[in-house]
Amino acid sequence: MAARLARAILSLVLIGALALSGANLWRLAQAPAGAALVERGADGIRAAAERAMARAAAEGAIEARLAGLLEAEPRDWPAILAVEGVATERGIALSPELAARRAALHAADHGLLAAAGRCAACAWDPRRCDLSPALLCGVGINLSPLGDVAALAREGINHALGRPVDEVDVVLSAVGLAAVALIPATGGASAPAKAGAGLARTVWRAGRLAPPLADVLRTAARQGVDWARLPAARSADDLAAALRQDAIAPALDLARDAARMEAAGGLAPAVRLLSAASTPAEARRLANAAEALGPRTLGTLEVLGRTRLLRLTLRLADEVWWAVAGLFWTLSALAGALGSAAGSAALRALRRLARRRGRPPRPAARDAARRAGGGTGAGGTGAGGTAAGGT
């Protein structure tokens, strides 16, 4: 009775586990591609980053990364300072040789004449900017409405004359101006989009915007800008009429993500982060990381690398864990059912064996034994009688 009850319970567990696994696997199969991974929250990103950075520190990756940055030409001083901050935070002392080399290179790169020369070159041609404070020399004009107006006027003339048009510059300038125009109406809520658009323009004009992101912005410019109305735009209303909001939405989303990067970690780290993004989804995830890690984001990016930082912003979806749990319980229930069946079969075999050994002999065997015993007794008696008679 107990064995049958156990088998019934195991069967119910097996059926339930199979149903749970099937339901979750079906939901995953019907979900869009990549639905098995979802973005972590801020707490999850911080915890995952802490674990990864602890492993990196134990493996000596922090000092190795700093040595590599000092060897690069031109040197990326915001990244160098960020990695030094990580080393200080974790109590990692640099070797005397590395510390001396760092001091000498800093003195050489930050002399008055050297800094002024790099700043002038960057302001003249953004493509000659390095990822250092010199890059920020050209940011001011890109962050101001004057830069947006100048870019739209320039590219509008180029379009009218049949010259090549910088579509990325146009759509980012249009997003920036539209955000400025909407600041009074939105109570300042559109100001971050303006800052983000200016930051994206800086990265683009420096030649560091990834081609897939540039393609997204070009598509937004082609589908979202009414080129016939653009040269005649003289007010915010005119500009709004020349833009198709649904078509330029990807450019607006990118500007907002860039603004989140800048607000979380500062201007120079935001430039570096946006330069590391290859797609709008990666830009959003890097912005999530920046909001979670704050000023530590750039150091984390430099030590872990772009791929690992992006990876730790994701986790397995709950449906995956439920599917795994369902499969585990299915296998456990199946193993239990098979074990119960095997145990029952073994007990039945043992009971049969025990009955066979304790069973009395069959009647035919008893009669044959009795006859064999009686004949021997009679013969003995007869022999004894004969002996007695002779006596």
Solvent accessible surface area in square Angstrom, and as a share of the most:
residue,aa,sasa,rsa
1,M,170,0.76
2,A,81,0.63
3,A,48,0.37
4,R,147,0.54
5,L,105,0.52
6,A,44,0.34
7,R,80,0.29
8,A,51,0.39
9,I,93,0.47
10,L,45,0.22
11,S,51,0.33
12,L,127,0.63
13,V,63,0.36
14,L,35,0.17
15,I,112,0.57
16,G,40,0.38
17,A,7,0.05
18,L,95,0.47
19,A,65,0.50
20,L,65,0.33
21,S,4,0.03
22,G,38,0.37
23,A,55,0.42
24,N,7,0.04
25,L,84,0.42
26,W,163,0.57
27,R,136,0.50
28,L,45,0.22
29,A,76,0.59
30,Q,110,0.49
31,A,35,0.27
32,P,112,0.70
33,A,111,0.86
34,G,57,0.55
35,A,31,0.24
36,A,41,0.31
37,L,85,0.43
38,V,52,0.30
39,E,63,0.28
40,R,63,0.23
41,G,49,0.48
42,A,48,0.38
43,D,105,0.54
44,G,24,0.23
45,I,2,0.01
46,R,96,0.35
47,A,45,0.35
48,A,8,0.06
49,A,1,0.01
50,E,75,0.34
51,R,126,0.46
52,A,6,0.05
53,M,6,0.03
54,A,45,0.35
55,R,131,0.48
56,A,1,0.01
57,A,27,0.21
58,A,91,0.70
59,E,134,0.60
60,G,40,0.39
61,A,33,0.26
62,I,1,0.01
63,E,52,0.23
64,A,67,0.52
65,R,83,0.30
66,L,1,0.00
67,A,37,0.28
68,G,35,0.34
69,L,9,0.05
70,L,1,0.00
71,E,113,0.51
72,A,44,0.34
73,E,137,0.61
74,P,77,0.48
75,R,32,0.12
76,D,20,0.11
77,W,6,0.02
78,P,24,0.15
79,A,0,0.00
80,I,0,0.00
81,L,93,0.46
82,A,21,0.17
83,V,0,0.00
84,E,31,0.14
85,G,38,0.36
86,V,9,0.05
87,A,3,0.03
88,T,109,0.64
89,E,101,0.45
90,R,66,0.24
91,G,68,0.65
92,I,47,0.24
93,A,92,0.71
94,L,46,0.23
95,S,40,0.26
96,P,108,0.68
97,E,127,0.57
98,L,19,0.10
99,A,44,0.34
100,A,65,0.51
101,R,102,0.37
102,R,51,0.19
103,A,58,0.45
104,A,64,0.49
105,L,24,0.12
106,H,60,0.27
107,A,71,0.55
108,A,67,0.52
109,D,21,0.11
110,H,70,0.31
111,G,30,0.29
112,L,152,0.75
113,L,156,0.78
114,A,40,0.31
115,A,39,0.30
116,A,56,0.43
117,G,44,0.42
118,R,68,0.25
119,C,43,0.26
120,A,66,0.51
121,A,22,0.17
122,C,1,0.00
123,A,65,0.50
124,W,215,0.76
125,D,30,0.16
126,P,26,0.17
127,R,175,0.64
128,R,160,0.58
129,C,5,0.03
130,D,12,0.06
131,L,33,0.17
132,S,4,0.03
133,P,74,0.46
134,A,8,0.07
135,L,6,0.03
136,L,56,0.28
137,C,51,0.30
138,G,12,0.12
139,V,3,0.02
140,G,49,0.47
141,I,101,0.51
142,N,6,0.03
143,L,60,0.30
144,S,29,0.19
145,P,58,0.36
146,L,131,0.65
147,G,4,0.04
148,D,1,0.00
149,V,79,0.46
150,A,52,0.40
151,A,0,0.00
152,L,18,0.09
153,A,56,0.44
154,R,100,0.37
155,E,8,0.04
156,G,4,0.03
157,I,98,0.50
158,N,24,0.12
159,H,84,0.37
160,A,77,0.60
161,L,107,0.53
162,G,69,0.66
163,R,133,0.48
164,P,126,0.79
165,V,38,0.22
166,D,44,0.23
167,E,33,0.15
168,V,0,0.00
169,D,0,0.00
170,V,0,0.00
171,V,0,0.00
172,L,0,0.00
173,S,0,0.00
174,A,0,0.00
175,V,3,0.02
176,G,0,0.00
177,L,31,0.15
178,A,18,0.14
179,A,5,0.04
180,V,46,0.26
181,A,39,0.30
182,L,93,0.46
183,I,56,0.28
184,P,112,0.70
185,A,87,0.68
186,T,59,0.34
187,G,73,0.70
188,G,29,0.28
189,A,78,0.60
190,S,17,0.11
191,A,39,0.31
192,P,66,0.42
193,A,5,0.04
194,K,15,0.06
195,A,40,0.31
196,G,0,0.00
197,A,1,0.00
198,G,0,0.00
199,L,1,0.01
200,A,0,0.00
201,R,7,0.02
202,T,4,0.02
203,V,1,0.00
204,W,52,0.18
205,R,77,0.28
206,A,6,0.05
207,G,57,0.55
208,R,74,0.27
209,L,12,0.06
210,A,16,0.12
211,P,98,0.62
212,P,61,0.38
213,L,0,0.00
214,A,2,0.02
215,D,76,0.40
216,V,41,0.23
217,L,0,0.00
218,R,70,0.26
219,T,61,0.36
220,A,2,0.02
221,A,0,0.00
222,R,142,0.52
223,Q,110,0.49
224,G,0,0.00
225,V,2,0.01
226,D,34,0.18
227,W,40,0.14
228,A,90,0.70
229,R,131,0.48
230,L,9,0.04
231,P,64,0.40
232,A,67,0.52
233,A,25,0.19
234,R,191,0.70
235,S,59,0.38
236,A,47,0.37
237,D,114,0.59
238,D,58,0.30
239,L,11,0.05
240,A,53,0.41
241,A,54,0.42
242,A,1,0.00
243,L,10,0.05
244,R,117,0.43
245,Q,106,0.47
246,D,118,0.61
247,A,21,0.16
248,I,5,0.03
249,A,38,0.30
250,P,55,0.34
251,A,0,0.00
252,L,42,0.21
253,D,73,0.38
254,L,6,0.03
255,A,0,0.00
256,R,122,0.44
257,D,17,0.09
258,A,0,0.00
259,A,8,0.06
260,R,63,0.23
261,M,0,0.00
262,E,59,0.26
263,A,85,0.66
264,A,27,0.21
265,G,21,0.20
266,G,27,0.26
267,L,46,0.23
268,A,25,0.19
269,P,29,0.18
270,A,0,0.00
271,V,2,0.01
272,R,53,0.19
273,L,3,0.01
274,L,0,0.00
275,S,25,0.16
276,A,13,0.10
277,A,0,0.00
278,S,33,0.21
279,T,51,0.30
280,P,54,0.34
281,A,41,0.32
282,E,27,0.12
283,A,0,0.00
284,R,100,0.37
285,R,39,0.14
286,L,0,0.00
287,A,0,0.00
288,N,28,0.15
289,A,0,0.00
290,A,1,0.00
291,E,93,0.42
292,A,8,0.06
293,L,8,0.04
294,G,12,0.12
295,P,116,0.73
296,R,88,0.32
297,T,2,0.01
298,L,5,0.03
299,G,1,0.01
300,T,3,0.02
301,L,5,0.02
302,E,8,0.04
303,V,15,0.09
304,L,11,0.05
305,G,28,0.27
306,R,83,0.30
307,T,78,0.45
308,R,86,0.31
309,L,0,0.00
310,L,9,0.04
311,R,144,0.53
312,L,15,0.08
313,T,1,0.01
314,L,33,0.16
315,R,91,0.33
316,L,67,0.34
317,A,3,0.02
318,D,79,0.41
319,E,45,0.20
320,V,22,0.12
321,W,143,0.50
322,W,142,0.50
323,A,4,0.03
324,V,78,0.45
325,A,34,0.27
326,G,0,0.00
327,L,83,0.41
328,F,121,0.51
329,W,139,0.49
330,T,13,0.07
331,L,118,0.59
332,S,43,0.28
333,A,3,0.02
334,L,78,0.39
335,A,63,0.49
336,G,26,0.25
337,A,28,0.22
338,L,115,0.57
339,G,44,0.43
340,S,25,0.16
341,A,51,0.40
342,A,64,0.50
343,G,33,0.32
344,S,16,0.11
345,A,46,0.36
346,A,52,0.41
347,L,101,0.50
348,R,116,0.42
349,A,47,0.37
350,L,109,0.54
351,R,124,0.45
352,R,116,0.42
353,L,72,0.36
354,A,65,0.51
355,R,135,0.49
356,R,148,0.54
357,R,192,0.70
358,G,65,0.63
359,R,153,0.56
360,P,97,0.61
361,P,88,0.55
362,R,192,0.70
363,P,86,0.54
364,A,78,0.61
365,A,53,0.41
366,R,106,0.39
367,D,60,0.31
368,A,49,0.38
369,A,67,0.52
370,R,155,0.57
371,R,163,0.60
372,A,70,0.54
373,G,47,0.45
374,G,45,0.43
375,G,49,0.47
376,T,105,0.61
377,G,42,0.40
378,A,66,0.51
379,G,46,0.44
380,G,45,0.43
381,T,101,0.59
382,G,42,0.40
383,A,66,0.51
384,G,39,0.38
385,G,41,0.40
386,T,104,0.60
387,A,64,0.50
388,A,68,0.52
389,G,66,0.64
390,G,70,0.67
391,T,147,0.85
